[in-house]
Amino acid sequence: MYVLVRTDLPPPQRAVQACHAVLEARHFISEDDDHPHLVLCGVADLLALQEAVATIGQDHAVFIEADIGDEPTAAAFKPVRGPDRRPFRKLKLLEI
């Protein structure tokens, strides 16, 4: 499961928002999938998050944070394997 989180948020909030997004996307994890991979990627800000989600175009869940004006802060995508990972290649891993 790839998770995109905004890096314009403070580091502790990045971790929390990424976890929230995973919980929002938990319905994508099948009972047959013992342990999907988890890849945390950073995107610069709200616009970058929206653009990445639109560009990737795969099933996902977005977490909306009420405490910052109902803005999207993170997105988690259904678990992917093999060539389905291609749209994620240009993303950078989250630096903490």
BALOBA-1460 file (C-alpha; in Angstrom, 3 decimals):
// residues 96
<rec num="1" residu="m" x="0.000" y="0.000" z="0.000"/>
<rec num="2" residu="y" x="1.421" y="3.355" z="-1.029"/>
<rec num="3" residu="v" x="0.651" y="6.273" z="1.265"/>
<rec num="4" residu="l" x="1.194" y="9.890" z="0.237"/>
<rec num="5" residu="v" x="1.440" y="12.512" z="2.952"/>
<rec num="6" residu="r" x="1.985" y="16.252" z="2.754"/>
<rec num="7" residu="t" x="5.441" y="17.419" z="3.813"/>
<rec num="8" residu="d" x="4.232" y="20.943" z="4.569"/>
<rec num="9" residu="l" x="2.886" y="19.481" z="7.816"/>
<rec num="10" residu="p" x="5.079" y="19.150" z="10.922"/>
<rec num="11" residu="p" x="6.811" y="15.728" z="11.158"/>
<rec num="12" residu="p" x="4.661" y="14.391" z="14.021"/>
<rec num="13" residu="q" x="1.509" y="15.332" z="12.129"/>
<rec num="14" residu="r" x="2.817" y="13.623" z="8.982"/>
<rec num="15" residu="a" x="2.973" y="10.349" z="10.865"/>
<rec num="16" residu="v" x="-0.526" y="10.753" z="12.264"/>
<rec num="17" residu="q" x="-2.040" y="11.768" z="8.923"/>
<rec num="18" residu="a" x="-0.401" y="8.838" z="7.127"/>
<rec num="19" residu="c" x="-1.859" y="6.448" z="9.710"/>
<rec num="20" residu="h" x="-5.291" y="8.019" z="9.308"/>
<rec num="21" residu="a" x="-5.116" y="7.493" z="5.543"/>
<rec num="22" residu="v" x="-4.200" y="3.825" z="5.993"/>
<rec num="23" residu="l" x="-7.205" y="3.360" z="8.265"/>
<rec num="24" residu="e" x="-9.415" y="5.025" z="5.660"/>
<rec num="25" residu="a" x="-8.105" y="2.575" z="3.045"/>
<rec num="26" residu="r" x="-8.254" y="-0.572" z="5.148"/>
<rec num="27" residu="h" x="-11.176" y="-1.875" z="3.093"/>
<rec num="28" residu="f" x="-8.737" y="-2.354" z="0.191"/>
<rec num="29" residu="i" x="-6.812" y="-4.997" z="2.134"/>
<rec num="30" residu="s" x="-8.268" y="-8.442" z="1.525"/>
<rec num="31" residu="e" x="-8.282" y="-11.191" z="4.105"/>
<rec num="32" residu="d" x="-6.122" y="-13.247" z="1.730"/>
<rec num="33" residu="d" x="-3.345" y="-10.652" z="1.850"/>
<rec num="34" residu="d" x="-1.406" y="-11.522" z="4.992"/>
<rec num="35" residu="h" x="0.706" y="-8.415" z="5.082"/>
<rec num="36" residu="p" x="0.700" y="-5.838" z="2.288"/>
<rec num="37" residu="h" x="3.811" y="-3.746" z="1.793"/>
<rec num="38" residu="l" x="3.611" y="-0.196" z="3.097"/>
<rec num="39" residu="v" x="5.496" y="2.588" z="1.321"/>
<rec num="40" residu="l" x="5.361" y="6.126" z="2.738"/>
<rec num="41" residu="c" x="5.918" y="8.891" z="0.215"/>
<rec num="42" residu="g" x="6.025" y="12.634" z="0.691"/>
<rec num="43" residu="v" x="4.350" y="15.272" z="-1.461"/>
<rec num="44" residu="a" x="5.004" y="18.975" z="-1.024"/>
<rec num="45" residu="d" x="1.559" y="20.329" z="-0.213"/>
<rec num="46" residu="l" x="-2.178" y="20.135" z="-0.858"/>
<rec num="47" residu="l" x="-1.856" y="20.838" z="-4.579"/>
<rec num="48" residu="a" x="0.859" y="18.208" z="-5.000"/>
<rec num="49" residu="l" x="-1.282" y="15.664" z="-3.146"/>
<rec num="50" residu="q" x="-4.271" y="16.378" z="-5.369"/>
<rec num="51" residu="e" x="-2.163" y="16.201" z="-8.534"/>
<rec num="52" residu="a" x="-0.501" y="12.938" z="-7.496"/>
<rec num="53" residu="v" x="-3.823" y="11.292" z="-6.688"/>
<rec num="54" residu="a" x="-5.284" y="12.400" z="-10.033"/>
<rec num="55" residu="t" x="-2.193" y="11.302" z="-11.975"/>
<rec num="56" residu="i" x="-1.907" y="7.875" z="-10.334"/>
<rec num="57" residu="g" x="-5.561" y="7.175" z="-10.969"/>
<rec num="58" residu="q" x="-5.830" y="3.999" z="-8.892"/>
<rec num="59" residu="d" x="-8.279" y="3.125" z="-6.114"/>
<rec num="60" residu="h" x="-7.487" y="5.153" z="-3.029"/>
<rec num="61" residu="a" x="-8.830" y="6.759" z="0.112"/>
<rec num="62" residu="v" x="-8.065" y="10.330" z="1.146"/>
<rec num="63" residu="f" x="-7.967" y="11.497" z="4.738"/>
<rec num="64" residu="i" x="-9.580" y="14.884" z="5.381"/>
<rec num="65" residu="e" x="-8.367" y="16.678" z="8.519"/>
<rec num="66" residu="a" x="-11.088" y="18.676" z="10.232"/>
<rec num="67" residu="d" x="-8.545" y="20.503" z="12.414"/>
<rec num="68" residu="i" x="-6.991" y="22.240" z="9.407"/>
<rec num="69" residu="g" x="-10.052" y="23.413" z="7.546"/>
<rec num="70" residu="d" x="-11.188" y="20.047" z="6.200"/>
<rec num="71" residu="e" x="-8.148" y="19.804" z="3.930"/>
<rec num="72" residu="p" x="-6.880" y="16.514" z="2.529"/>
<rec num="73" residu="t" x="-3.606" y="15.646" z="4.248"/>
<rec num="74" residu="a" x="-2.816" y="12.125" z="3.040"/>
<rec num="75" residu="a" x="-3.965" y="9.416" z="0.648"/>
<rec num="76" residu="a" x="-3.563" y="5.655" z="0.751"/>
<rec num="77" residu="f" x="-3.842" y="3.465" z="-2.326"/>
<rec num="78" residu="k" x="-5.005" y="-0.106" z="-2.620"/>
<rec num="79" residu="p" x="-2.129" y="-2.579" z="-2.357"/>
<rec num="80" residu="v" x="-0.413" y="-3.053" z="-5.728"/>
<rec num="81" residu="r" x="2.178" y="-5.440" z="-7.089"/>
<rec num="82" residu="g" x="4.293" y="-5.802" z="-10.188"/>
<rec num="83" residu="p" x="3.583" y="-3.429" z="-13.059"/>
<rec num="84" residu="d" x="0.736" y="-1.777" z="-11.114"/>
<rec num="85" residu="r" x="3.469" y="-0.035" z="-9.101"/>
<rec num="86" residu="r" x="4.672" y="1.978" z="-12.123"/>
<rec num="87" residu="p" x="2.587" y="5.102" z="-11.422"/>
<rec num="88" residu="f" x="4.335" y="5.428" z="-8.064"/>
<rec num="89" residu="r" x="7.920" y="5.333" z="-9.427"/>
<rec num="90" residu="k" x="8.493" y="9.082" z="-9.451"/>
<rec num="91" residu="l" x="7.365" y="9.605" z="-5.879"/>
<rec num="92" residu="k" x="9.966" y="10.220" z="-3.193"/>
<rec num="93" residu="l" x="10.060" y="8.312" z="0.036"/>
<rec num="94" residu="l" x="8.970" y="10.330" z="3.047"/>
<rec num="95" residu="e" x="11.874" y="11.781" z="4.998"/>
<rec num="96" residu="i" x="11.303" y="12.028" z="8.701"/>
